[in-house]
Structures are given as structure tokens and as C-alpha cells.
């Protein structure tokens, strides 16, 4: 009984945790990690780091550059 209650409380806490953007730490501070948000890198801009987006969309406009890896994961 206590185990079921603990599991239920943990599940409720995880579901109520808000999703927000998180910036991963890298030596140059350029990595970007987003949960449930969209990301646009405008023309002429350069991202010096890696980009990871989970549950969102990425738009890299012509003339923009990413000096790192790009990973996008979506739930279809």
C-alpha cells in the first residue's frame, strides 16, 4: 500500500513539473537544450555549440551556421 502511494506521489510530481528551456554547460557556454519549445537561428547568426530540441521544432535560416551537432526528437 505504501509503495503504491509513493509511486502515485512521484508520478504526480513528475507530471506537474513544468517544462522549460535549459542551457547545457559547455566550455564556451554555447550549447542549447530545449524541452517542448521551438528554436530559430536567424540568417547571419552563428551558434557556437550543439543544439538539442526535444518535443519542439528547429528552423535554421539560410545564412545561419551551427558549429556543433544538431539533434531534434519529436513524438509523432
N, C-alpha and C positions, 0 to 999 in steps of 0.2 A: 504494500500500500504506500509506504513512504517513498519507494523507488518510483512508482508511477507519478506521485505528486511532484517529486523532484524533477522528473523528466518533463512533466507538463509545465512547470515553472520555468525551466530552462528553455523550452521551446517557445513559450510566450515571450520571454525576454529577447530571444533572437529575432522573433517576428516583429517586435516593437522597436528594435534598434534601427534608427534612421540611417539611410544610405547617404553618403556624401563623398565629395572628392577627397582623395588622399594623395599627397605628393610623396613619392618614394624618395628616400635619401640616396644620393649618389655623390661622388667626389665633386662634381661641378654643379650639383643641385638641379640638373635639367630633366630628370626622369619625371614622367607624368603617369599616374594610375588613377582611373576614374571608374566608379561604380554607378551604373544606371544613368549616366549623363552623356551628352554629345560633346564632341570636340572638333573645332575647326581651326586649322592652321592656315592663316590668310596668305595671299600672294605676297612674296617678298620677305616673309618671316622664316626663321630657322629655329628648329627645336634641337638643341644640343643635348640629346639624351634619348632614352627609349620612351615609347608611348604604349600603354596598355589600357584598353577600354573594355569593360565587362558590362553587357546589357545596354550598350549605347551605340551611337554611330560616330564614324570619323570621316571628316572631309578635309583633304589636303589639297588646297587650290593650286592651280598651275603657277609655277614660280616659287613655291614654298619648298622647304627642304627639311628632312628629318635625318640627323646624324646619329642614328641608333636603330634599334629594332622597333617594329610596329606590330602589335597583336590586338585583334578585336575578337571578342567572344560574345555571341548573341544566342539567346534561347529562342528557337523557332517554334 
